Amino acid sequence: MTRNEQVPRKITFITGNQHKVKEAQGIFNHFQIEVEHVDLGYPEVQGDLDEVALFGSRYAAKRLDKPVIVEDAGLFIRELGWFPGTYSSYVQSTLKNKGILKLMEDVRDRYAEFRSVVGFATPNTEPEIFLGVVEGHIAREERGNYGFAYDPIFIPNGYDKTFGELKREIKNRFSHRRRSLEKFALWFEDYRGD
């Protein structure tokens, strides 16, 4: 049976972010994976993206008693000691893009990475994690109205436009979230359950 002949599979995506749900749906359609969205808050442990995804997926799978995925992502800027990193969500809600640009005013090395980690767990198994990374650099000003959060200040390698200037269909071809979700989807194709 080929991928196109498979019966659609379903996965529960735990997130409060509708942008992430739309991005996941666009990616998972190619793998015939149906996305069920549940906005179930879970405690975010202090640690790296892997630790957040491991804990969140384990917690949600046990709480809902079914297989789930969670996704945690961050912007990591080399010259700022990989800040904001795991604090990306908090920094976005407080400093916003203007604050990051202010911190980067006189910085010549503008290298940055968007990293995404998907955590998958069932109520009875240890979680699996899938990492996606996109390399690029920080723009000198906000540009574009597409995307969300740091998208208007991040220029991926090989492009002269920010994620905020790229339509979702284009960004979805190679984004950090695309890479982590696609790694999960490829693995999930062969997953037979616990």
Backbone hydrogen bonds, N-H to C=O, Kabsch-Sander energy under -0.5 kcal/mol:
donor,donor_aa,acceptor,acceptor_aa,energy
5,E,2,T,-0.9
6,Q,2,T,-0.7
6,Q,3,R,-0.9
9,R,32,Q,-2.2
11,I,34,E,-2.6
12,T,67,P,-0.8
13,F,11,I,-0.6
13,F,36,E,-3.1
14,I,12,T,-0.6
14,I,69,I,-2.9
15,T,13,F,-0.8
15,T,38,V,-1.5
18,Q,16,G,-0.7
21,V,17,N,-1.5
22,K,18,Q,-2.3
23,E,19,H,-2.2
24,A,20,K,-2.7
25,Q,21,V,-2.7
26,G,22,K,-2.2
27,I,23,E,-1.6
28,F,24,A,-3.4
29,N,25,Q,-1.8
30,H,27,I,-1.0
31,F,28,F,-1.5
32,Q,29,N,-1.2
33,I,28,F,-2.1
34,E,9,R,-4.6
34,E,32,Q,-0.5
36,E,11,I,-2.9
36,E,34,E,-0.6
37,H,35,V,-0.6
38,V,13,F,-2.3
38,V,36,E,-0.5
40,L,38,V,-1.4
41,G,39,D,-0.6
45,V,43,P,-0.7
47,G,45,V,-0.6
52,V,48,D,-2.0
53,A,49,L,-2.6
54,L,50,D,-2.8
55,F,51,E,-2.4
56,G,52,V,-2.8
57,S,53,A,-2.3
58,R,54,L,-2.0
59,Y,55,F,-2.7
60,A,56,G,-2.5
61,A,57,S,-2.4
62,K,58,R,-1.9
63,R,59,Y,-2.3
64,L,60,A,-2.7
65,D,61,A,-1.4
66,K,61,A,-1.1
68,V,121,A,-2.5
69,I,12,T,-2.6
70,V,119,G,-2.1
71,E,14,I,-0.5
72,D,117,V,-2.4
74,G,115,R,-2.2
76,F,74,G,-0.5
76,F,113,E,-3.2
77,I,75,L,-0.5
77,I,83,F,-1.6
78,R,76,F,-0.6
78,R,111,Y,-1.5
80,L,77,I,-0.9
81,G,78,R,-1.9
82,W,77,I,-2.2
83,F,77,I,-0.7
83,F,80,L,-0.7
85,G,75,L,-2.5
87,Y,84,P,-2.8
88,S,85,G,-1.8
91,V,87,Y,-3.0
92,Q,88,S,-2.5
93,S,89,S,-1.7
94,T,90,Y,-1.1
95,L,91,V,-1.6
96,K,91,V,-2.1
99,G,95,L,-1.5
100,I,96,K,-1.5
101,L,97,N,-2.7
102,K,98,K,-2.0
103,L,99,G,-2.1
104,M,100,I,-1.5
105,E,102,K,-1.4
107,V,104,M,-1.6
110,R,108,R,-1.0
112,A,136,G,-2.3
113,E,76,F,-2.5
114,F,134,V,-2.4
115,R,74,G,-2.6
115,R,113,E,-0.6
116,S,132,G,-2.6
117,V,72,D,-2.9
118,V,130,F,-2.5
119,G,70,V,-2.6
120,F,128,E,-2.8
121,A,68,V,-2.0
125,T,122,T,-0.9
128,E,120,F,-2.5
130,F,118,V,-1.9
132,G,116,S,-2.7
134,V,114,F,-2.3
136,G,112,A,-2.3
137,H,155,I,-2.1
138,I,110,R,-2.2
139,A,153,I,-2.9
143,R,152,P,-2.1
146,Y,164,G,-3.3
151,D,148,F,-2.2
153,I,150,Y,-2.3
154,F,150,Y,-0.7
154,F,151,D,-1.0
155,I,137,H,-3.0
155,I,153,I,-0.6
157,N,135,E,-2.7
159,Y,156,P,-1.7
163,F,151,D,-0.8
163,F,154,F,-2.3
164,G,151,D,-2.0
165,E,162,T,-1.5
166,L,162,T,-0.7
166,L,163,F,-0.8
170,I,167,K,-0.8
171,K,167,K,-2.5
172,N,168,R,-3.1
173,R,170,I,-1.3
174,F,171,K,-1.6
175,S,171,K,-1.8
179,R,175,S,-2.4
180,S,176,H,-2.1
181,L,177,R,-2.9
182,E,178,R,-2.7
183,K,179,R,-1.9
184,F,180,S,-2.1
185,A,181,L,-2.9
186,L,182,E,-2.6
187,W,183,K,-1.9
188,F,184,F,-3.1
189,E,185,A,-1.6
190,D,186,L,-0.6
190,D,187,W,-1.0
191,Y,188,F,-0.7
